[in-house]
Amino acid sequence: MGEGIGSFMPFILMFVVVYFFMIAPQMKRAKKEKKFAAELKKGDRIVTKSGLHGKVLELNDKDGSCVIETMSGKVKYERSAISMEMSAKLNAPPAAKK
């Protein structure tokens, strides 16, 4: 009996390591991105994941889209296509120079 449990211990340990180093951080990031998309508001400057820069003009909760104003006009995008990292950098207040 003891040998049966002992032989599965490496697999159990491997699953625990994979969970804490891969699955848990991915779930945390997905939750953070979902919160970011829900907190978008009109006037936010954003960057899409494809690199398009613009400003949010309209938010549509029915289909999860938003209208973005760019230099060449208005474009409708899905909220999930907005890059959280780049948009947060654009909306952050400028750092004070020393």
Secondary structure, 3 states (H helix, E strand, C coil): CHHHHHHHHHHHHHHHHHHHHHHHHHHHHHHHHHHHHHCCCCCCEEEECCCCEEEEEEEECCCCEEEEEECCEEEEEEHHHECHHHHHHHHCCCCCCC
